[in-house]
Amino acid sequence: MKKVKVSICTGTACFVMGASEIMMLEDSLPEDLKNSVDIEIDGISCLEKCGNAQNGKAPFVLVNGEVLSAATISTVIEKIRAIAEE
């Protein structure tokens, strides 16, 4: 079973831009991913990505160390699915 660590930035900008919704990721995971991937979800107080426009836009989420910018529940699930299929 593959392991996936999802760290959601909960700093002010990220939280306001949608991280608060992404924190409910576990409730939105499709059953096939719940059964095939060991997913650890946590919040991080700040990823310090907002200060540099090259990083993209908030909210930021780390999935197995890879930064997703302008993250949504859908884009995080897509990334988890891609990891599961590797």
N, C-alpha and C positions, 0 to 999 in steps of 0.2 A: 504494500500500500504506500503510495507516494505521500510525502509530508509537504504541506504548504503552510508557510507562516505569512499571515496578513497583518500588517501593522498600519493602523489608520491614524493619520495626524489629527489631533484634536485641538490644535492651536486655534486661536480666535478666528483667523481668516478661513482656515480649512473648515472649521466647525460651521461657520455661517454659510459657507459655499456648498455644503452638502455632506460633510463628514458625519454629521449627526445622523443622517439617513443611512450612510454606509455602515455605521456601527450596528445596524440591525441586519447585517449581511447574513448571519446564520439563519435567520428566519426566511430568507429569500433563496437559499441554496436549493437547487434542484435535487431531487432524491438520488439520482445517479451519482452526483458528486458527493453527497453525504455518505454514501455507501462505499465509494471507491477511493476517496482521498481523506487523509488525516489533516484537517484544517485547524490551525491555531489562529485565533483572532484576538488582537489586543489593540489598545489605544496608546499612542505616544503623544506626549504633551506638545512637541513641536519637532518637525523634521528639518526646520530651517531652510526650506526651499523657496519660500515666497520672496525673499530678497533679491533673487536673480531671475530676470525674465527668461533667461535661456532654459530654466527648469520647467517652464510652462506655467499653468494656472492652477490655483487651489480648486478643489481639495487634492492633497497628495496622499498616496497610499503606497506602501512598500509590499510587494508580493515576492517572497523569497529573495529579498534584497534589491529587486528591480523597482525603480520609482515609476509610478503611474501618475501623470498629472491630469487635472480636470477629471478625476476619477468619478465614476458612478457605480452603483451596484452592478449594472450590466457589464461595464468594462472590467470590473474586478472578477466577476464570474467568468467572463471570456478568458481572462488571463489564467485563472485557476484551471479551467477546462484545457487550455493549451498545455499547461504543465502536466496535467493528468494524462494527456495523450502522448507525451514524449516517450 
